Amino acid sequence: MHPFTSLALWLWLSASVLFLSLSFPLLIISSGTFISVLLWRASRWRWRFIAWLMIPMAIGLWLVHSGWLYWLTGGILDTSQQTMAITLWLRLLAIISGAQLWLQYTSTEQFIRALFASRLPMSLSYLFAGPLLLVEQLYQQLHNIREAQLARGVPLDGSFWQRLITLPAIILPLISHVLSDLTIRSAALDMRGFRIIAKRTTLSPPADTSLQALFRYFILLLIFVEGAIWLWY
């Protein structure tokens, strides 16, 4: 499947859950996407990221919208926003779980090759692909900074408070490296005539068919139809 086709399916899922209220279909879709992450062996390790994101969010939504926080501070207990908070949490669970499935199915290399092989302008494709290209480099640079700071005696592997206090020792060199690298990258693009040629040939582009292209347009049309029905009613 082409990366844009799987991305369109995720956009359809995200738009559909946004249009749903708190009901049985929303509960089925949200729980189904998360269970799919657990059942697929390749994406099973991603449940930790979802849990680390959704559990604190659930606690925050409960404190703010359950009414108990105002009741504990002397106010009147108001539970009218609980339904909205539960709906929002279920929607985000479905969107984030679906995004993890898409990230596991589509590699960064495939998506970048699909971007440069698409009809998008080259500058816009590079704008989308730039952060993805920098992820691995930033991870390697972060590892090098950490090793260098540990060699200098900075307690990055100490207790929680020690690591929290010494966090600027990692963040500040990383930001400095990113800012200095921007000039080098822009100069390299200008030397290669990045904007002179509007369309470039991509080596080994992802396989795409006219049927998949029609299917993507159909999904976009379906999203607009769902939005129109949601606004109408």
Solvent accessible surface area in square Angstrom, and as a share of the most:
residue,aa,sasa,rsa
1,M,124,0.55
2,H,13,0.06
3,P,5,0.03
4,F,41,0.17
5,T,4,0.02
6,S,11,0.07
7,L,41,0.21
8,A,7,0.06
9,L,58,0.29
10,W,59,0.21
11,L,72,0.36
12,W,87,0.31
13,L,41,0.20
14,S,12,0.08
15,A,14,0.11
16,S,22,0.14
17,V,0,0.00
18,L,85,0.42
19,F,55,0.23
20,L,50,0.25
21,S,75,0.48
22,L,71,0.35
23,S,46,0.30
24,F,140,0.58
25,P,70,0.44
26,L,0,0.00
27,L,86,0.43
28,I,89,0.45
29,I,53,0.27
30,S,0,0.00
31,S,42,0.27
32,G,32,0.31
33,T,16,0.09
34,F,50,0.21
35,I,87,0.44
36,S,45,0.29
37,V,0,0.00
38,L,59,0.29
39,L,131,0.65
40,W,98,0.34
41,R,196,0.71
42,A,43,0.34
43,S,0,0.00
44,R,106,0.39
45,W,143,0.50
46,R,37,0.13
47,W,97,0.34
48,R,130,0.47
49,F,109,0.45
50,I,2,0.01
51,A,22,0.17
52,W,202,0.71
53,L,70,0.35
54,M,4,0.02
55,I,103,0.52
56,P,72,0.46
57,M,54,0.24
58,A,36,0.28
59,I,100,0.51
60,G,31,0.30
61,L,25,0.12
62,W,133,0.47
63,L,70,0.35
64,V,75,0.43
65,H,45,0.20
66,S,2,0.01
67,G,2,0.02
68,W,95,0.33
69,L,77,0.38
70,Y,122,0.46
71,W,120,0.42
72,L,126,0.63
73,T,108,0.63
74,G,71,0.68
75,G,35,0.34
76,I,156,0.79
77,L,68,0.34
78,D,76,0.40
79,T,68,0.39
80,S,78,0.50
81,Q,82,0.36
82,Q,60,0.27
83,T,78,0.45
84,M,85,0.38
85,A,9,0.07
86,I,89,0.45
87,T,10,0.06
88,L,63,0.31
89,W,66,0.23
90,L,15,0.07
91,R,53,0.20
92,L,49,0.24
93,L,18,0.09
94,A,0,0.00
95,I,31,0.15
96,I,24,0.12
97,S,0,0.00
98,G,6,0.05
99,A,22,0.17
100,Q,12,0.05
101,L,40,0.20
102,W,36,0.13
103,L,79,0.39
104,Q,50,0.22
105,Y,105,0.40
106,T,7,0.04
107,S,52,0.34
108,T,67,0.39
109,E,118,0.53
110,Q,76,0.34
111,F,26,0.11
112,I,20,0.10
113,R,59,0.22
114,A,1,0.01
115,L,4,0.02
116,F,42,0.17
117,A,39,0.30
118,S,19,0.12
119,R,227,0.83
120,L,68,0.34
121,P,81,0.51
122,M,19,0.08
123,S,49,0.32
124,L,61,0.30
125,S,1,0.01
126,Y,53,0.20
127,L,118,0.59
128,F,100,0.42
129,A,0,0.00
130,G,11,0.11
131,P,83,0.52
132,L,60,0.30
133,L,66,0.33
134,L,41,0.20
135,V,92,0.53
136,E,118,0.53
137,Q,93,0.41
138,L,58,0.29
139,Y,144,0.55
140,Q,92,0.41
141,Q,45,0.20
142,L,66,0.33
143,H,88,0.39
144,N,70,0.36
145,I,15,0.07
146,R,85,0.31
147,E,81,0.37
148,A,43,0.34
149,Q,18,0.08
150,L,52,0.26
151,A,92,0.71
152,R,183,0.67
153,G,59,0.57
154,V,33,0.19
155,P,55,0.35
156,L,10,0.05
157,D,103,0.53
158,G,29,0.28
159,S,62,0.40
160,F,125,0.52
161,W,171,0.60
162,Q,83,0.37
163,R,117,0.43
164,L,83,0.41
165,I,130,0.66
166,T,23,0.13
167,L,80,0.40
168,P,67,0.42
169,A,29,0.22
170,I,23,0.12
171,I,71,0.36
172,L,112,0.56
173,P,48,0.30
174,L,36,0.18
175,I,83,0.42
176,S,67,0.43
177,H,70,0.31
178,V,43,0.25
179,L,111,0.55
180,S,65,0.42
181,D,31,0.16
182,L,92,0.46
183,T,95,0.55
184,I,116,0.59
185,R,59,0.21
186,S,56,0.36
187,A,48,0.37
188,A,38,0.29
189,L,42,0.21
190,D,112,0.58
191,M,168,0.75
192,R,192,0.70
193,G,13,0.12
194,F,30,0.13
195,R,201,0.73
196,I,146,0.74
197,I,92,0.47
198,A,89,0.69
199,K,115,0.49
200,R,80,0.29
201,T,130,0.76
202,T,29,0.17
203,L,154,0.77
204,S,80,0.52
205,P,72,0.45
206,P,22,0.14
207,A,91,0.70
208,D,64,0.33
209,T,75,0.44
210,S,88,0.57
211,L,135,0.67
212,Q,41,0.18
213,A,27,0.21
214,L,118,0.59
215,F,82,0.34
216,R,38,0.14
217,Y,142,0.54
218,F,114,0.47
219,I,1,0.01
220,L,75,0.37
221,L,110,0.55
222,L,46,0.23
223,I,32,0.16
224,F,150,0.63
225,V,67,0.38
226,E,44,0.20
227,G,12,0.12
228,A,59,0.46
229,I,94,0.48
230,W,132,0.46
231,L,138,0.69
232,W,204,0.72
233,Y,201,0.76
